[in-house]
Amino acid sequence: MGAYRGARLPSLDGFVEAAQGAAPDLQHPYYEFKLDLKPLGLTLTLVGVQASVTAWYADPQGSNSGYQKFKSNGRLESDLLDRLSSFLATNKSTSGVEVKREIEAVRKQQSEAERRGAELEKQLQTAKTSGNTDSTKIYVEAAKAHVPVCSAPESRAPVLLRAEPEDEFEVLQHRGAWLQVRLEAGRSGWVQESLVKSNAAAGGFTVIRETVSSFSGEWPRLKDKQALYVWARPDGSALTLAAGEKLRFVEHIFMERYRQAEHDSRNSVKGIVVIFLDERGGVAAASLDDIRFWAEGSLTSSAFIKRCSLDPLGAFSGLPVAARREDP
């Protein structure tokens, strides 16, 4: 029934006590259930449910922004208990085979998480022994919305913050199924390795930073509009880059970040700008409308590239001939 998975709320109204209200500066409301199961005999279990509701407070002054907790008004808890009652009414007994199958699935997921964590640990150790840690740092980003970053490597530890898909963290160490990541102001936190993904993308480049700000260039399609800036540097494992790799990376970032923006109801970004920090450099920009036309098939790849801003053009080797020509 998804009792142990949190989810986003459409708003705080109707889900928290009225006294707390839902201010305009509160964003990304989210809830999680805490369940307390107490056996009362061989056939009875007392189920206690509490909903933890949080939302991001965007301080207009910028000094007190952060996640805030709110007291549930009981609506979420009642809904879960109603679903539990319906489930029990139609499922009088649970097959031991099904329970065993679920346990095996969980063990398999844990084993996979530990394997991937061991790979990260190996990369970290290689970086330390080589003495070139700057070029081999490992970065991860949240694989979904509201990923909890805890104060300790355990699920019951206090949550320091909830990461969004665009949030990126440097990996400091690995412990079991957990990764210790670097936070702001010299702090660190722990996140489950299965809830994050490496931001190394196709094309031999790695995203190292993302931010949203007004486009300051003269390109008419984005001038004075909000844009997502993405900084990328060569992947340490890629000593040489084949022709066209930079362009393929740009297309990958444009499409991936466009899809993320489309699923964010509060998105204000009108374009995406990719800045390369390699020897040849280069800046690629595209409007969100053009990316949408490309994603929907209204624009071919070459026609889409012609609408992008690529500066300097020579930095994007392997550019199709058709994309080099100006529109008639």
Secondary structure as the mmCIF struct_conf table of DSSP 4:
data_model
#
loop_
_struct_conf.conf_type_id
_struct_conf.id
_struct_conf.beg_label_comp_id
_struct_conf.beg_label_asym_id
_struct_conf.beg_label_seq_id
_struct_conf.end_label_comp_id
_struct_conf.end_label_asym_id
_struct_conf.end_label_seq_id
TURN_TY1_P TURN_TY1_P1 ALA A 3 TYR A 4
BEND BEND1 ARG A 5 ARG A 5
STRN STRN1 ALA A 7 ARG A 8
BEND BEND2 PRO A 10 PRO A 10
BEND BEND3 LEU A 12 LEU A 12
TURN_TY1_P TURN_TY1_P2 ASP A 13 PHE A 15
STRN STRN2 VAL A 16 VAL A 16
TURN_TY1_P TURN_TY1_P3 ALA A 18 GLN A 20
TURN_TY1_P TURN_TY1_P4 PRO A 24 ASP A 25
STRN STRN3 LEU A 26 PRO A 39
BEND BEND4 GLY A 41 THR A 43
STRN STRN4 THR A 45 TYR A 57
TURN_TY1_P TURN_TY1_P5 PRO A 60 GLN A 61
BEND BEND5 GLY A 62 ASN A 64
STRN STRN5 GLY A 66 LYS A 71
STRN STRN6 SER A 72 SER A 72
BEND BEND6 GLY A 74 GLY A 74
HELX_RH_AL_P HELX_RH_AL_P1 ARG A 75 THR A 90
BEND BEND7 LYS A 92 LYS A 92
HELX_RH_AL_P HELX_RH_AL_P2 GLY A 96 SER A 130
TURN_TY1_P TURN_TY1_P6 GLY A 131 GLY A 131
HELX_RH_3T_P HELX_RH_3T_P1 THR A 133 THR A 136
STRN STRN7 TYR A 139 ALA A 142
BEND BEND8 ALA A 143 LYS A 144
TURN_TY1_P TURN_TY1_P7 ALA A 145 HIS A 146
STRN STRN8 VAL A 147 CYS A 150
BEND BEND9 SER A 151 GLU A 154
TURN_TY1_P TURN_TY1_P8 SER A 155 ARG A 156
BEND BEND10 ALA A 157 ALA A 157
HELX_LH_PP_P HELX_LH_PP_P1 PRO A 158 PRO A 158
STRN STRN9 VAL A 159 ALA A 163
TURN_TY1_P TURN_TY1_P9 PRO A 165 GLU A 166
STRN STRN10 GLU A 168 ARG A 175
TURN_TY1_P TURN_TY1_P10 GLY A 176 ALA A 177
STRN STRN11 TRP A 178 ARG A 182
HELX_RH_3T_P HELX_RH_3T_P2 GLU A 184 GLY A 186
STRN STRN12 SER A 188 GLN A 192
HELX_RH_3T_P HELX_RH_3T_P3 GLU A 193 LEU A 195
STRN STRN13 VAL A 196 SER A 198
STRN STRN14 ALA A 200 ALA A 201
TURN_TY1_P TURN_TY1_P11 ALA A 202 GLY A 204
STRN STRN15 PHE A 205 SER A 214
BEND BEND11 GLY A 217 GLY A 217
TURN_TY1_P TURN_TY1_P12 PRO A 220 ASP A 224
BEND BEND12 LYS A 225 LYS A 225
STRN STRN16 GLN A 226 PRO A 234
TURN_TY1_P TURN_TY1_P13 GLY A 236 SER A 237
BEND BEND13 LEU A 239 THR A 240
TURN_TY1_P TURN_TY1_P14 ALA A 243 GLY A 244
HELX_RH_AL_P HELX_RH_AL_P3 GLU A 245 GLU A 262
TURN_TY1_P TURN_TY1_P15 HIS A 263 HIS A 263
TURN_TY1_P TURN_TY1_P16 SER A 265 ARG A 266
STRN STRN17 GLY A 271 PHE A 276
BEND BEND14 ASP A 278 ARG A 280
STRN STRN18 VAL A 283 SER A 287
HELX_RH_AL_P HELX_RH_AL_P4 LEU A 288 GLU A 296
TURN_TY1_P TURN_TY1_P17 GLY A 297 GLY A 297
BEND BEND15 SER A 298 LEU A 299
HELX_RH_AL_P HELX_RH_AL_P5 SER A 301 ARG A 307
BEND BEND16 CYS A 308 CYS A 308
STRN STRN19 SER A 309 ASP A 311
BEND BEND17 PRO A 312 PRO A 312
HELX_RH_3T_P HELX_RH_3T_P4 LEU A 313 ALA A 315
BEND BEND18 PHE A 316 PHE A 316
TURN_TY1_P TURN_TY1_P18 SER A 317 GLY A 318
HELX_RH_AL_P HELX_RH_AL_P6 VAL A 321 ARG A 324
BEND BEND19 ARG A 325 ARG A 325
HELX_LH_PP_P HELX_LH_PP_P2 GLU A 326 ASP A 327
#
